[in-house]
């Protein structure tokens, strides 16, 4: 049985997915397609065969959440996440005019949280749950407030504006509370700017922030933006963060490693990698295991007959990176607090004349060491040994590329120039095991062990960008999140929310091939969940779900309505517990007696089951099984009857554009 799940359910929110460069195809296999791109509780079926719009009933508070301008927003988990911008003279407002504004959407307004804090409440915006107030601090004291209770999962525009010594709160464009008359002297101080928590480490925000803008000096009249700002729309703009990513989907390719010494990629020894002076080695790195030390990022160390070369190794369990050079002992230990499943941009760089090597993560220097060693030997250059996780955008250069005072990592990949000695993008198709060097003098890249391209959370989610050029650093698991894949996402609260659709032969799964698929983003680590199902009564039902005790996906049918009992929980579909706030694409296919679960385009294995699903007379459910619910977002739910859409590893599509079935392009259904 799906243990405590008992024909489970999943709470639903709708999101948008991968968009392939082609025209949308809705074909005659589609029996249901819920993109959740509307607003409120009116869910639209975008399939064309026997369209079911009008037959879909939301229960509890199942609803659709709209995007704000586009698919992306900065996400904060409410416990560890925030964004920091270092001290700047731009934060010294003095007694003059200023403007701070943003959009926010809280998933937990029943707790106190901070949206913005400059130098320990020299200027801060805090939602005080106990008092039911949106409070503004200036010079460390509350100066004005608004008695108000925000609604969960709702976008609000907040603006704090001081003009000629009077500070006013605006919510959605309207002045609120009592303006404060007093020209407090506001100085940035040394602690800088924190977004998503207090400077002293309390009151973490849980939810999304979008379109943060700070203006130092005079600003125009108060209006709620209907589109993203530009950095030049206000002459006095000193910070502008859209919280955007150029990625088209929450999922993207990266080179995945199996976590053993026999899994890696490498290039043969080459004179281009012999550095007697400056160099830069960089990559986007994600570890999926904080328990394992000794995960190699770069390795060109020859140990026999003596130590020659260098290597950079991650030690997530003990909390550091170690740099080895011409020695069996680390020449430098760089202290760093790792976060599981978070992509970081890692740079190891030596300056041209001082021989100072700097380790930088996400654009900020961690520490330095002086090392004049020649980084020369005849060893192959290896990447990813013992690494549990992924690498992407691996670039080796014979020049120091970055200012150690800070920089913003590239959101669009790197430019290849004469100083680029190796550039492995890792952007091939899902499942590919052949990798290319895109430098001007390409080297052959070979792989060892179980090393392949896998689709995972897009690496660019780690990059926070200020349009005015300031260095912004995410802390914890803060990320640029796909709030929704299209223009909206389905939301379910985990206790009352689900959808029902009137019974029809279109969703009869009793015979023949079928595909069930969706994007899911759990709001907590998954426990016992049912994504889809049909319920007539306790003896006539089926569900597809996940059970954390078995660490498995499973399909169960009670065997009623002319079918036979099916229990595929003990099948081959094991998968690590899906983590909170991370999107994944899930598909279940059946062809003849073969059942396969696919996660992010990769098969978890096939199970054989000759039993049939009964032709239930009950309602089709999305987000609920028999009794249990799941918290989270669902998007792009599609039921296809008569076809197993996936037979080999594939690139998940968020909008199901121009897909193929067994190599043949699907025709448009007319």
HELIX and SHEET records of a PDB file:
HELIX    1   1 UNK A    3  UNK A    5  5                                   3    
HELIX    2   2 UNK A   89  UNK A   91  5                                   3    
HELIX    3   3 UNK A  271  UNK A  273  5                                   3    
HELIX    4   4 UNK A  459  UNK A  462  5                                   4    
HELIX    5   5 UNK A  505  UNK A  507  5                                   3    
SHEET    1   A 4 UNK A  30  UNK A  34  0                                        
SHEET    2   A 4 UNK A 631  UNK A 641 -1                                        
SHEET    3   A 4 UNK A 488  UNK A 493 -1                                        
SHEET    4   A 4 UNK A  63  UNK A  66 -1                                        
SHEET    1   B 6 UNK A  30  UNK A  34  0                                        
SHEET    2   B 6 UNK A 631  UNK A 641 -1                                        
SHEET    3   B 6 UNK A 514  UNK A 522 -1                                        
SHEET    4   B 6 UNK A 584  UNK A 591 -1                                        
SHEET    5   B 6 UNK A 594  UNK A 599 -1                                        
SHEET    6   B 6 UNK A 602  UNK A 608 -1                                        
SHEET    1   C 7 UNK A  56  UNK A  59  0                                        
SHEET    2   C 7 UNK A 498  UNK A 501 -1                                        
SHEET    3   C 7 UNK A 619  UNK A 622 -1                                        
SHEET    4   C 7 UNK A 528  UNK A 537 -1                                        
SHEET    5   C 7 UNK A 540  UNK A 547 -1                                        
SHEET    6   C 7 UNK A 552  UNK A 557 -1                                        
SHEET    7   C 7 UNK A 566  UNK A 567 -1                                        
SHEET    1   D 7 UNK A 174  UNK A 181  0                                        
SHEET    2   D 7 UNK A 166  UNK A 171 -1                                        
SHEET    3   D 7 UNK A 156  UNK A 163 -1                                        
SHEET    4   D 7 UNK A  98  UNK A 106 -1                                        
SHEET    5   D 7 UNK A 206  UNK A 216 -1                                        
SHEET    6   D 7 UNK A  72  UNK A  77 -1                                        
SHEET    7   D 7 UNK A 479  UNK A 482 -1                                        
SHEET    1   E 7 UNK A 141  UNK A 147  0                                        
SHEET    2   E 7 UNK A 133  UNK A 138 -1                                        
SHEET    3   E 7 UNK A 123  UNK A 128 -1                                        
SHEET    4   E 7 UNK A 113  UNK A 118 -1                                        
SHEET    5   E 7 UNK A 193  UNK A 195 -1                                        
SHEET    6   E 7 UNK A  82  UNK A  85 -1                                        
SHEET    7   E 7 UNK A 472  UNK A 475 -1                                        
SHEET    1   F 6 UNK A 174  UNK A 181  0                                        
SHEET    2   F 6 UNK A 166  UNK A 171 -1                                        
SHEET    3   F 6 UNK A 156  UNK A 163 -1                                        
SHEET    4   F 6 UNK A  98  UNK A 106 -1                                        
SHEET    5   F 6 UNK A 206  UNK A 216 -1                                        
SHEET    6   F 6 UNK A 237  UNK A 241 -1                                        
SHEET    1   G 7 UNK A 364  UNK A 370  0                                        
SHEET    2   G 7 UNK A 356  UNK A 361 -1                                        
SHEET    3   G 7 UNK A 343  UNK A 350 -1                                        
SHEET    4   G 7 UNK A 279  UNK A 287 -1                                        
SHEET    5   G 7 UNK A 388  UNK A 397 -1                                        
SHEET    6   G 7 UNK A 251  UNK A 258 -1                                        
SHEET    7   G 7 UNK A 452  UNK A 457 -1                                        
SHEET    1   H 3 UNK A 381  UNK A 383  0                                        
SHEET    2   H 3 UNK A 264  UNK A 267 -1                                        
SHEET    3   H 3 UNK A 445  UNK A 448 -1                                        
SHEET    1   I 6 UNK A 364  UNK A 370  0                                        
SHEET    2   I 6 UNK A 356  UNK A 361 -1                                        
SHEET    3   I 6 UNK A 343  UNK A 350 -1                                        
SHEET    4   I 6 UNK A 279  UNK A 287 -1                                        
SHEET    5   I 6 UNK A 388  UNK A 397 -1                                        
SHEET    6   I 6 UNK A 420  UNK A 424 -1                                        
SHEET    1   J 4 UNK A 293  UNK A 302  0                                        
SHEET    2   J 4 UNK A 308  UNK A 315 -1                                        
SHEET    3   J 4 UNK A 320  UNK A 325 -1                                        
SHEET    4   J 4 UNK A 332  UNK A 335 -1                                        
SHEET    1   K 2 UNK A 660  UNK A 661  0                                        
SHEET    2   K 2 UNK A 664  UNK A 665 -1                                        
END                                                                             
